[in-house]
Amino acid sequence: QHWIQNGLPAAEVPRSDAIERAREFRMPPLDRTRFVADKAMDATWERLLAVAAAIAMPDGARIALDRVNTADAAVKAAMLEAVLSNTIPVEELAEHTFAAAALQVHFARLAVQLDPTVLVPVGEGACPACGSAPVSSMVVGWPGAQDTRFCACSLCGTLWNQPRVKCTLCGSTEGIAYQELAGGPATVKTETCESCGSYLKIMHQRIDAAIDPIADDVATLALDLLVRESGYRRGAVNPFLLGY
């Protein structure tokens, strides 16, 4: 994803009047529900698939990549829509992982062009830039924001402030608890909520500056499996954990 960014066509953000209208009605300015692929998205697709072809991967993933490469434009458009609408067919999870990876690059390039001051809260558990669910949250150690928590968007990568000891998904401050793996990394825990029965990981970037909200979410899958055994549902979205 990082390697394919340079030289891509410019990703065009909505016009200023559309962004202001979104702010007025407390809606995300990058409306994922009305997304239409453009030249920048098409180029992102093509380049990501080309780079992915050179990556070592299991046979199943290679077959899925071949299916994406041979798909026509209509099928690829349907795949993008399925990712953005959270309606991915269970039998095509692997193929849609590549679509999700391309969309992450595209939406990140859009989000970085937004003026942060125009963003407003759009709802519990929703990114103020694109409306997507968080992938995880981080307690940071940045100057001026010591011990502050931010949610990380699963689609565009935007970080938004979220009070601690408060469910990121339903907003409840009751029945919040934290769980971690015995002997596991103290930097990653789950925040469980009794009110809605969901959980989200909370990562302590102030302890480990190299922690990544997406990669370390994948790396701590064992924590997900144990928490789910307790009856909690995962409230986060991570395209690299489709099917879990």
C-alpha positions as CSV (number, residue, x, y, z in Angstrom):
1,Q,0.0,0.0,0.0
2,H,2.8,2.4,0.8
3,W,4.8,1.6,-2.3
4,I,1.9,2.3,-4.8
5,Q,1.1,5.9,-3.7
6,N,3.7,7.9,-5.5
7,G,2.7,9.1,-9.0
8,L,-1.0,8.1,-8.7
9,P,-3.5,10.6,-10.2
10,A,-4.8,13.2,-7.8
11,A,-7.7,12.0,-5.7
12,E,-10.4,14.6,-5.9
13,V,-12.2,15.6,-2.6
14,P,-15.7,16.9,-2.6
15,R,-16.2,20.6,-3.4
16,S,-16.1,23.1,-0.5
17,D,-19.9,23.6,-0.5
18,A,-20.5,19.9,-0.2
19,I,-18.0,19.7,2.7
20,E,-19.7,22.6,4.4
21,R,-23.1,21.0,3.9
22,A,-21.8,17.8,5.4
23,R,-20.6,19.7,8.4
24,E,-23.9,21.5,8.9
25,F,-25.8,18.2,9.0
26,R,-23.1,16.3,10.9
27,M,-22.3,14.0,8.1
28,P,-18.9,12.7,7.0
29,P,-17.6,14.7,4.0
30,L,-16.3,11.6,2.3
31,D,-19.6,9.7,1.8
32,R,-18.7,6.1,1.4
33,T,-22.4,5.3,0.6
34,R,-22.2,7.4,-2.6
35,F,-18.7,6.5,-3.8
36,V,-18.1,6.2,-7.5
37,A,-14.6,5.0,-8.7
38,D,-12.7,7.6,-10.7
39,K,-9.3,7.5,-12.6
40,A,-7.4,7.8,-9.3
41,M,-9.2,4.7,-7.9
42,D,-8.8,2.8,-11.1
43,A,-5.1,3.5,-11.1
44,T,-4.8,2.5,-7.4
45,W,-6.6,-0.8,-8.1
46,E,-4.3,-1.6,-11.0
47,R,-1.1,-0.7,-9.2
48,L,-2.0,-2.5,-6.0
49,L,-2.8,-5.7,-7.9
50,A,0.5,-5.5,-9.8
51,V,2.5,-5.1,-6.7
52,A,0.6,-7.8,-4.9
53,A,1.5,-10.3,-7.6
54,A,5.1,-10.1,-6.5
55,I,4.3,-10.9,-2.8
56,A,4.8,-14.4,-1.5
57,M,1.4,-15.7,-0.4
58,P,-0.4,-19.0,0.2
59,D,-2.0,-20.8,-2.7
60,G,-5.5,-19.7,-1.7
61,A,-4.5,-16.1,-1.7
62,R,-2.8,-16.4,-5.1
63,I,-6.0,-18.0,-6.6
64,A,-8.1,-15.1,-5.1
65,L,-5.7,-12.6,-6.6
66,D,-5.9,-14.2,-10.0
67,R,-9.7,-14.1,-9.9
68,V,-9.5,-10.3,-9.1
69,N,-7.1,-9.7,-11.9
70,T,-9.3,-11.5,-14.5
71,A,-12.5,-9.8,-13.3
72,D,-14.2,-7.3,-15.6
73,A,-14.9,-3.7,-14.6
74,A,-18.4,-4.4,-13.4
75,V,-17.3,-7.2,-11.1
76,K,-14.6,-5.0,-9.6
77,A,-17.0,-2.1,-9.1
78,A,-19.3,-4.5,-7.3
79,M,-16.5,-5.6,-5.1
80,L,-15.7,-2.1,-4.1
81,E,-19.4,-1.5,-3.3
82,A,-19.5,-4.6,-1.2
83,V,-16.6,-3.5,0.9
84,L,-18.0,0.0,1.5
85,S,-21.5,-1.4,2.3
86,N,-20.2,-4.2,4.6
87,T,-21.9,-6.8,2.4
88,I,-19.0,-8.9,1.4
89,P,-20.0,-12.5,0.4
90,V,-18.6,-15.0,2.8
91,E,-17.4,-17.2,-0.1
92,E,-15.3,-14.3,-1.5
93,L,-13.6,-12.9,1.5
94,A,-10.1,-13.3,0.1
95,E,-10.9,-11.5,-3.2
96,H,-12.4,-8.6,-1.3
97,T,-9.4,-8.2,0.9
98,F,-7.5,-6.8,-2.1
99,A,-10.4,-4.5,-2.9
100,A,-10.4,-3.3,0.7
101,A,-6.6,-2.7,0.6
102,A,-7.0,-0.5,-2.6
103,L,-9.9,1.5,-1.0
104,Q,-7.8,2.2,2.1
105,V,-5.1,3.8,0.0
106,H,-7.6,5.8,-2.0
107,F,-9.6,7.1,1.0
108,A,-6.5,7.9,2.9
109,R,-5.4,10.1,0.0
110,L,-8.7,11.8,0.2
111,A,-8.8,12.2,3.9
112,V,-5.3,13.8,4.1
113,Q,-6.6,16.6,1.9
114,L,-9.4,17.6,4.3
115,D,-9.1,20.5,6.7
116,P,-9.3,18.8,10.2
117,T,-11.2,21.9,11.5
118,V,-14.2,21.1,9.3
119,L,-14.7,17.7,10.8
120,V,-17.4,17.2,13.4
121,P,-18.6,14.1,15.3
122,V,-21.1,12.1,13.2
123,G,-22.1,9.4,15.6
124,E,-20.7,6.8,18.1
125,G,-18.2,4.5,16.5
126,A,-18.1,6.4,13.2
127,C,-15.2,8.2,11.5
128,P,-15.8,11.9,11.2
129,A,-14.2,11.9,7.8
130,C,-15.8,8.9,6.0
131,G,-18.2,7.4,8.5
132,S,-16.4,4.0,8.7
133,A,-16.0,2.0,11.9
134,P,-12.8,2.1,13.9
135,V,-10.2,-0.6,13.6
136,S,-8.9,-0.1,17.1
137,S,-8.1,2.8,19.5
138,M,-4.8,4.1,20.8
139,V,-3.7,5.9,24.0
140,V,-1.0,8.2,22.7
141,G,2.0,10.0,24.3
142,W,2.2,12.9,21.9
143,P,3.2,16.3,23.3
144,G,0.0,18.2,24.2
145,A,-2.0,15.0,24.0
146,Q,-0.4,12.8,26.7
147,D,-2.6,9.8,27.7
148,T,-5.3,10.9,25.2
149,R,-7.2,8.2,23.3
150,F,-7.9,8.3,19.6
151,C,-9.9,5.9,17.5
152,A,-8.3,4.9,14.2
153,C,-10.5,4.6,11.1
154,S,-10.5,1.3,9.3
155,L,-10.9,2.9,5.9
156,C,-9.2,6.3,5.6
157,G,-6.9,6.1,8.6
158,T,-8.3,9.3,10.3
159,L,-7.7,9.5,14.0
160,W,-10.4,11.1,16.2
161,N,-10.5,11.8,19.9
162,Q,-12.5,9.4,22.1
163,P,-12.8,9.7,25.8
164,R,-11.4,6.8,27.8
165,V,-13.6,4.5,29.9
166,K,-16.4,5.1,27.4
167,C,-17.6,2.6,24.9
168,T,-16.6,3.7,21.4
169,L,-19.6,2.0,19.9
170,C,-22.6,2.8,22.0
171,G,-21.2,5.7,24.1
172,S,-22.0,4.0,27.5
173,T,-19.8,4.7,30.5
174,E,-21.3,1.8,32.5
175,G,-19.9,-1.7,32.6
176,I,-16.6,-0.9,30.9
177,A,-13.8,-3.4,31.6
178,Y,-10.4,-4.3,30.2
179,Q,-9.0,-7.7,29.4
180,E,-5.6,-8.8,28.1
181,L,-3.7,-12.0,27.4
182,A,-1.7,-13.4,30.4
183,G,1.9,-13.1,29.4
184,G,0.9,-11.2,26.3
185,P,1.9,-7.6,25.3
186,A,0.8,-5.2,27.9
187,T,0.4,-2.6,25.2
188,V,-2.8,-4.2,23.7
189,K,-6.0,-4.8,25.7
190,T,-9.7,-5.1,24.9
191,E,-12.2,-2.6,26.2
192,T,-15.5,-4.5,26.7
193,C,-18.9,-3.0,27.2
194,E,-21.7,-4.7,29.1
195,S,-24.3,-2.3,27.7
196,C,-23.9,-3.3,24.1
197,G,-21.9,-6.5,24.5
198,S,-19.2,-5.4,22.1
199,Y,-15.4,-4.7,22.5
200,L,-12.7,-2.7,20.8
201,K,-9.0,-3.0,21.3
202,I,-7.1,-0.2,23.0
203,M,-3.4,0.0,22.3
204,H,-0.9,2.0,24.4
205,Q,1.2,3.9,21.9
206,R,2.6,5.9,24.7
207,I,4.4,2.7,25.8
208,D,5.3,1.4,22.4
209,A,5.7,4.3,19.9
210,A,5.9,1.8,17.0
211,I,2.5,0.3,17.6
212,D,0.2,0.3,14.6
213,P,-3.6,0.3,14.9
214,I,-4.1,-2.1,12.0
215,A,-1.1,-4.4,12.0
216,D,-1.1,-4.9,15.8
217,D,-4.8,-5.6,15.6
218,V,-4.0,-8.5,13.3
219,A,-1.0,-9.6,15.4
220,T,-3.2,-9.9,18.5
221,L,-5.9,-12.1,17.0
222,A,-5.6,-14.6,19.9
223,L,-6.9,-11.9,22.2
224,D,-10.0,-11.6,20.0
225,L,-10.7,-15.3,20.1
226,L,-10.5,-15.4,23.9
227,V,-12.7,-12.3,24.4
228,R,-15.3,-13.7,22.0
229,E,-15.5,-16.9,24.0
230,S,-16.8,-14.7,26.8
231,G,-19.7,-13.6,24.6
232,Y,-18.6,-10.2,23.4
233,R,-18.8,-9.3,19.7
234,R,-16.0,-7.5,17.9
235,G,-17.1,-3.9,17.2
236,A,-14.1,-3.1,15.0
237,V,-13.6,-3.6,11.3
238,N,-10.3,-4.8,9.8
239,P,-10.1,-5.8,6.2
240,F,-7.2,-8.1,7.0
241,L,-9.3,-10.0,9.5
242,L,-12.2,-10.7,7.2
243,G,-14.0,-13.8,8.4
244,Y,-13.1,-13.4,12.1
